Amino acid sequence: ALQAQRSRDNIVIPANWQPGDDVMIPILTKEDKEELQTPESKIHYINWYMIFRKQD
């Protein structure tokens, strides 16, 4: 289940999300795909359908 979705930020927030936890990315943008290639990327994934971004 999802707690919220913010399409302007391209994120979805899991139901059990706590402030500071990573958020989910429903669709990788071109910029997200490019960021994945960098060592300092804040994006990580468990599987092709579970992609997360670290919160600042």
C-alpha positions as CSV (number, residue, x, y, z in Angstrom):
1,A,0.0,0.0,0.0
2,L,1.1,3.5,-0.6
3,Q,0.8,6.4,1.8
4,A,1.1,9.2,-0.9
5,Q,2.2,10.0,-4.4
6,R,3.8,13.2,-5.5
7,S,3.9,13.1,-9.3
8,R,5.7,16.5,-9.5
9,D,8.6,14.9,-7.7
10,N,8.2,11.5,-9.4
11,I,8.0,9.6,-6.1
12,V,5.6,7.4,-4.2
13,I,5.8,7.0,-0.4
14,P,5.3,3.5,1.0
15,A,2.6,3.1,3.7
16,N,5.2,2.3,6.5
17,W,7.4,5.3,5.5
18,Q,9.0,7.3,8.2
19,P,10.7,10.7,7.7
20,G,14.2,10.2,6.6
21,D,13.5,6.8,4.9
22,D,14.1,6.3,1.2
23,V,11.2,7.0,-1.2
24,M,10.1,4.9,-4.2
25,I,10.5,6.0,-7.8
26,P,7.7,4.7,-10.0
27,I,9.4,5.5,-13.3
28,L,13.0,6.2,-14.0
29,T,13.5,9.4,-15.9
30,K,16.3,10.0,-18.3
31,E,18.1,12.0,-15.6
32,D,17.5,9.2,-13.1
33,K,19.1,6.6,-15.5
34,E,22.1,8.9,-15.9
35,E,22.4,9.3,-12.2
36,L,22.5,5.6,-11.7
37,Q,25.8,5.5,-13.6
38,T,27.5,7.8,-11.1
39,P,29.2,6.5,-7.9
40,E,27.5,9.2,-5.8
41,S,24.0,8.2,-7.0
42,K,21.2,8.5,-4.4
43,I,19.2,5.9,-6.4
44,H,19.3,2.2,-5.7
45,Y,17.1,-0.7,-6.6
46,I,16.2,-4.1,-5.3
47,N,14.5,-5.3,-8.4
48,W,13.3,-3.7,-11.7
49,Y,10.0,-2.7,-10.0
50,M,11.5,-1.6,-6.6
51,I,13.6,1.6,-7.2
52,F,14.4,3.9,-4.3
53,R,15.9,7.3,-3.8
54,K,17.6,8.5,-0.6
55,Q,16.1,11.6,0.9
56,D,18.2,14.7,1.5
